[in-house]
Amino acid sequence: MQLNGISITWLGHATFLIEAPAGMQTLIDPWVASNPACPASHKKLSQLDAMLITHAHFDHIGDAVSLAKETGAKVVGMVETVSWLGKKGVGNLLPMNKGGTQNVDEISVTMTHALHSCGISDGEQILYGGEAAGYVVRFNNEMAIYHAGDTAVFSDMALIGELYHPDVALLPIGDHFTMGPLEATKAIELLKVPCVIPMHYGTFPLLTGTVEQLKKLTSHLHDLEIVVLEPGQRIS
């Protein structure tokens, strides 16, 4: 896999820190402090320029408020989720919706469809957070990374591949709350993506999907590269 100056660090679960060639730091799905898969050495982030939130479940938004206030990062998310963050005192909000694209400093961000729920846990209430989504992040060097968010497989993933040609796809494989290895295999076929980084597996006992299962099911895709990261591992 050639990233052409981009670095990707997996912080466990669905949380990724992506550094653009000129140094912009973007965190996708900010859950670090109470994330059991995130190494202690990565639970404090001193520089953060942007955050992308796929949906508002605790394991994807848990540190959004605190990190946004500490770093001043611009926050991209679904309109309803971002509105809730604003009520919690978060500034630099960049709401959007599916199908839209906006530029955020060094990157452009396209919000894509995902098949999942999206409730915000606020005290003893569960509030409506809009819909769950994914993102295609594109860089000045024309690289594109697709973060699918929490999702089932859906046939329009073929359109994501056709329209945006992602070089790397970050795909959930854990099963139970998202697609498992079987469905992820079909997603890879639909996307026609050359490189996949598995995510959203192994964090909790219920997430039973494994990388080994994914590799076995995709063995017929001879040009596919599956990059398996350990939490805290950085590739560039």
N, C-alpha and C positions, 0 to 999 in steps of 0.2 A: 504494500500500500504506500503510495506517494502522497504526502499531505502538503508539499510545496510551501513550507513555512508555517503551517498551522500545527498546533499541538492539541491533543485531546487527553484529558485526565478523567478517569472514571472514579467517582467518589462513592460508589456503591449504589445499589438499587437502580433508580432511573436518573441519578444526579451526575451531570457531566460539567466539567470546567473546560471551556474551549478558548484557546488563545489565538487571535488573528495574527497575521504576519507582522503587523506594526505594533502589536502588543495589547490590543483590546482584549479584555477578559470578560467572557460571557458565561454565566452559570445557568444551566438548564435544570429546572425543577429543584429549587433550593431546599434541600433537606439534609442537613449535615450534623447539627448538634446532637440530636437524639437518634440519628441514623445508625443502627448497630453495625452496619457494614462499612461505615466511613471511618478510616483510620484516625486516631487521635491527632496525628500530625497535620491533618487536613480540615479539622473542624473549625479553625479560625481562618477567615479569608480577609486579608488586609486591603487588597485592591480588587474592586469589582466594578465594571463599567456598565454591565447590563445583566438582567435576569429575564429568562423566558419561562413562563409557567404554562404547562400543558393543561392542567386542571387543578382543582382545589382540594383534593383529598390530602390528608395530613402528611402522607409520605411523599408528597410532591410540592407542598407549599409551607411546610412546617417552620422554616426559618426565613420566609419571605419578608415579613414585617421587620424583624430585627436586623437582617442583613441590609435591607433597603435603607433603613435609618442610619445604620453604622457607616455605610459606604457611599450613599447617595446614588446608587446604581439606578439606571433607567429600567423600568419594569414593564415588560410586554406580557399581555395576557388577554383572555376573553373579557369582553366588556363587563359582564356581571362580576366576575372575579376581581377585576381591577377596581371596580367601583367599591367593592367591599374593602379592599386594601386601602383605598383612599379614606374610608371612614375610620380606619385604624391609624391614620396619621402618616401614611406613606405618600411621598411626592414623586415627581418625575415619572408619571404614569403614562403609558403608551397603549391604550386599549385598541383592540382590533377584533376582526371576526374572520371566519373561515373563507378562504379564497382571496383574502386581501394580502397585500405586500406593503411593507414599509421599511425605510432605511433607518438604521440605528448606527450612527457613526460609521465604522468600517464594514458593517455587514448589512445585508438585506434579509428580511425575515418574511417568509410566506407562511400563513397559518393554514394548515391542512385539516382534513376531516379525521376523526377518530371515533370508534364505536366503544363508548364507555360512559359511565355516569359521572356526575360532578356536583357533589354536595360539600358545602363548607361547614366544618364543625366549629361552631362559635359558642363556647360555653356548653350549655345543655341543648342547644338548638342545632339543627342541620338546615342551613340556608341554601337557597338556589344559587348555584355558581355559574349559570350558563351551561354550555356544553363542553365536553372534553375535546381536545385538539392535539394535533402534532405540528411540527415546524420543519420547513426546509430553510436552512441557513446558508446563504451564499456569500462568498468572499470576493475581494477585488482580484484575486488570482483565478477566479472562475470555478474554484472548487465549491461543491455543494454537499452539505451533510443533512440527512433526514433523521430527525428524532420523532419516532412514531407516537410517543406518549403511551399511555395505557390504552390498549385497543384490542379488539378482535380483528381477525383478517377480514377485509372487505374488497370486493372486486375492483373498486375504483382506485386501489393502490396502483393498478396498471396506468391510470391517468397521471398519478404522481410521478411515476417513472418516465412516462412519455413527455410530460411537460417540463420537468425540472432536472431529470437525469442525475440523480444523486450519485456521488462517488462513494459515499459511505452511508449505511443505514444503521441506526441504533434501534434495535428491535427487542421488545419484551418476549421472553420465552418461558416465564415461570409457571404459566397455567393458572387455573382457579379464578384469578381476578383479571387476567389478560389472556392473550393467546399463548398456547404452549408450543413446543417444538414442531408438531405437525402443522399447525396453522401458520407458524412463522416460516416454515418451508414454502408454503403456498404464497405467503407474502413476498418472499425473496424471488420466487418465480414471476410474480406479477410485476414487481418493481424492476426486474432485470438489473439489479444492483450488483456491482462487482465485489463489494466488500461489506461485511456485516460485523458489527460489534454487539454481542448479546447483552441484554440488561434485564433488570426486574426479575431476577431469579436468585434463589438461595438465601434471601434476606430473612424469610420466615419459613417455618416448617410447611405451611400450606403451599408454598411455591415450589412445586416438585419437578418442574421442567429442568432439564440439564443440558449443558453444552454437548455432552457426549451423544445424547439423543438427537440434537440438532445436526451434528456432524454426520451421524449415520443416515438421517433422513435426507440430507442434501448431498450425499456422496455422488449422485448422478450429475450434479452441477459442477463440472470439472474446472470451470474458470472462476468459481467462487472462492474468495478468501474470507475465512472466519477468523477474526482477531479476538482472542480471549484475553481480557485484562483482569488483573487482580485489583481490588479496591485500592486506590491511591496510585496506581500505575499510570504513567504518562507516556504517550507515544507522540512522535513528531517527525 
